[in-house]
Amino acid sequence: MSKKDEKTTKKVSTSKKEEKVSKKDKVSKKSKNTKKIAKKEKVKKEMFLTGVKKEMGKVRWPLKKEMIKYSIATLSFIIFFGLFFTLGDLIIAGFKMLVG
């Protein structure tokens, strides 16, 4: 082999080694980044849950009497509007039968 051929083979072999090293670096950097991201996500979840717990402590929950009153009001509105729309539908259907 000539000196020129030896130099090119050395360059080729050196570049292959560099490629291998750079691939290892990329893999290790990726794994480090994923670990950092996972850690940040864990911290975010913990902060979120801590915030939720604090906010739930600030909530004023209704008493039993208030809950009964709200439930009765809700049910009465549902019944009223159910009857209202049913009667309206029956009246409109009756007019359609008379006319057409």
VOBA-1610 file (N, C-alpha, C; in pm, whole numbers, padded with zeros to 5 digits, always signed):
BEGIN
Met+00083-00119+00000Met+00000+00000+00000Met+00086+00124+00000Ser+00034+00224-00065Ser+00109+00349-00068Ser+00075+00431+00054Lys+00151+00537+00074Lys+00128+00624+00189Lys-00008+00692+00181Lys-00048+00723+00060Lys-00177+00791+00039Lys-00291+00699+00081Asp-00283+00573+00045Asp-00386+00475+00080Asp-00392+00456+00231Glu-00276+00455+00295Glu-00272+00438+00440Glu-00340+00555+00511Lys-00318+00675+00461Lys-00379+00794+00522Lys-00531+00789+00509Thr-00580+00749+00392Thr-00726+00743+00373Thr-00787+00635+00461Thr-00721+00521+00477Thr-00776+00418+00564Thr-00776+00464+00708Lys-00674+00537+00748Lys-00670+00590+00885Lys-00784+00688+00905Lys-00807+00773+00807Lys-00916+00871+00818Lys-01050+00801+00826Val-01067+00700+00744Val-01193+00626+00742Val-01215+00556+00876Ser-01113+00490+00925Ser-01127+00419+01052Ser-01149+00517+01167Thr-01083+00633+01162Thr-01101+00734+01265Thr-01243+00790+01261Ser-01294+00814+01141Ser-01429+00868+01131Ser-01532+00767+01180Lys-01507+00637+01157Lys-01599+00534+01207Lys-01600+00534+01360Lys-01482+00548+01419Lys-01474+00553+01565Lys-01549+00675+01617Glu-01532+00787+01549Glu-01601+00910+01590Glu-01752+00892+01581Glu-01797+00822+01474Glu-01940+00797+01459Glu-01992+00713+01574Lys-01917+00610+01612Lys-01959+00524+01722Lys-01966+00602+01852Val-01867+00684+01876Val-01863+00765+01998Val-01980+00864+01998Ser-02003+00928+01885Ser-02109+01027+01880Ser-02246+00961+01898Lys-02263+00838+01846Lys-02389+00766+01866Lys-02410+00736+02014Lys-02302+00693+02081Lys-02312+00666+02224Lys-02347+00792+02301Asp-02286+00904+02263Asp-02315+01032+02327Asp-02461+01070+02308Lys-02510+01049+02185Lys-02649+01083+02157Lys-02744+00999+02240Val-02715+00870+02251Val-02800+00781+02329Val-02798+00821+02476Ser-02678+00849+02529Ser-02669+00886+02669Ser-02736+01021+02694Lys-02724+01114+02599Lys-02791+01244+02614Lys-02941+01227+02611Lys-02990+01139+02521Lys-03134+01115+02513Lys-03186+01056+02643Ser-03113+00959+02698Ser-03159+00896+02821Ser-03156+00995+02937Lys-03056+01083+02938Lys-03051+01186+03041Lys-03167+01283+03026Asn-03197+01321+02901Asn-03307+01413+02875Asn-03440+01351+02914Thr-03459+01223+02882Thr-03586+01159+02918Thr-03600+01148+03070Lys-03490+01125+03138Lys-03495+01120+03284Lys-03531+01256+03340Lys-03473+01362+03282Lys-03503+01497+03328Lys-03649+01531+03303Ile-03699+01494+03185Ile-03838+01522+03150Ile-03932+01446+03244Ala-03901+01319+03270Ala-03984+01238+03360Ala-03985+01299+03500Lys-03870+01348+03543Lys-03861+01408+03676Lys-03943+01537+03681Lys-03936+01618+03574Lys-04014+01742+03569Lys-04163+01712+03570Glu-04204+01609+03495Glu-04345+01572+03492Glu-04392+01526+03629Lys-04309+01451+03697Lys-04344+01404+03832Lys-04361+01522+03926Val-04270+01617+03916Val-04278+01737+04001Val-04405+01815+03968Lys-04440+01827+03838Lys-04560+01899+03797Lys-04684+01831+03853Lys-04688+01698+03846Lys-04803+01624+03899Lys-04817+01647+04049Glu-04705+01640+04119Glu-04708+01659+04264Glu-04755+01800+04299Met-04707+01900+04224Met-04750+02038+04249Met-04899+02054+04221Phe-04946+01991+04113Phe-05087+01999+04078Phe-05173+01937+04188Leu-05133+01818+04234Leu-05211+01750+04337Leu-05208+01828+04469Thr-05095+01890+04499Thr-05086+01972+04619Thr-05180+02092+04608Gly-05184+02154+04490Gly-05274+02267+04467Gly-05420+02227+04478Val-05453+02110+04424Val-05590+02061+04432Val-05630+02040+04577Lys-05540+01982+04653Lys-05569+01957+04795Lys-05593+02088+04870Lys-05513+02190+04841Lys-05531+02320+04907Lys-05666+02381+04869Glu-05700+02374+04740Glu-05826+02433+04693Glu-05946+02358+04750Met-05936+02227+04763Met-06047+02150+04820Met-06067+02186+04967Gly-05961+02225+05033Gly-05973+02270+05172Gly-06044+02404+05182Lys-06038+02485+05077Lys-06102+02616+05078Lys-06251+02610+05043Val-06294+02496+04988Val-06433+02483+04944Val-06526+02479+05063Arg-06637+02552+05051Arg-06739+02547+05155Arg-06847+02451+05106Trp-06851+02333+05165Trp-06944+02231+05124Trp-07082+02260+05184Pro-07190+02232+05109Pro-07324+02261+05161Pro-07360+02167+05276Leu-07443+02221+05365Leu-07492+02141+05477Leu-07600+02047+05427Lys-07643+01955+05514Lys-07743+01856+05475Lys-07875+01924+05438Lys-07917+02023+05516Lys-08043+02094+05489Lys-08036+02167+05355Glu-07922+02232+05329Glu-07905+02303+05202Glu-07907+02206+05084Met-07845+02092+05102Met-07841+01993+04995Met-07980+01941+04963Ile-08061+01919+05064Ile-08199+01874+05044Ile-08277+01983+04970Lys-08259+02108+05011Lys-08329+02219+04947Lys-08290+02231+04800Tyr-08163+02221+04770Tyr-08115+02231+04631Tyr-08166+02113+04547Ser-08170+01995+04607Ser-08218+01877+04534Ser-08365+01890+04500Ile-08445+01937+04596Ile-08588+01956+04572Ile-08610+02061+04463Ala-08535+02169+04467Ala-08547+02273+04366Ala-08512+02219+04228Thr-08406+02142+04219Thr-08364+02085+04091Thr-08470+01990+04036Leu-08521+01900+04120Leu-08622+01806+04075Leu-08751+01876+04033Ser-08791+01980+04107Ser-08913+02052+04071Ser-08897+02123+03935Phe-08781+02181+03909Phe-08756+02244+03778Phe-08761+02140+03666Ile-08703+02024+03690Ile-08703+01918+03588Ile-08845+01874+03558Ile-08924+01853+03662Ile-09064+01811+03643Ile-09144+01920+03572Phe-09128+02045+03616Phe-09202+02156+03556Phe-09173+02168+03406Phe-09044+02172+03371Phe-09009+02190+03230Phe-09041+02066+03147Gly-09034+01947+03208Gly-09075+01826+03138Gly-09223+01831+03101Leu-09307+01870+03197Leu-09450+01885+03170Leu-09477+01996+03069Phe-09406+02108+03082Phe-09425+02222+02993Phe-09400+02182+02847Phe-09287+02116+02823Phe-09254+02079+02685Phe-09342+01965+02634Thr-09382+01874+02723Thr-09472+01765+02681Thr-09608+01821+02641Leu-09662+01910+02723Leu-09791+01971+02691Leu-09782+02056+02564Gly-09674+02128+02549Gly-09654+02208+02428Gly-09649+02121+02304Asp-09582+02008+02315Asp-09572+01916+02203Asp-09709+01856+02170Leu-09785+01820+02274Leu-09918+01763+02251Leu-10012+01866+02187Ile-10004+01989+02231Ile-10089+02094+02175Ile-10055+02116+02028Ile-09927+02124+01997Ile-09886+02144+01857Ile-09928+02025+01771Ala-09913+01902+01825Ala-09954+01782+01750Ala-10105+01783+01727Gly-10184+01831+01827Gly-10329+01839+01813Gly-10369+01936+01704Phe-10303+02051+01698Phe-10334+02150+01593Phe-10301+02095+01455Lys-10192+02022+01446Lys-10153+01965+01317Lys-10256+01862+01269Met-10313+01785+01366Met-10415+01687+01328Met-10543+01756+01279Leu-10579+01869+01345Leu-10699+01941+01306Leu-10682+02005+01168Val-10564+02061+01146Val-10541+02131+01020Val-10513+02034+00907Gly-10436+01935+00931Gly-10390+01862+00818Gly-10422+01722+00807
//
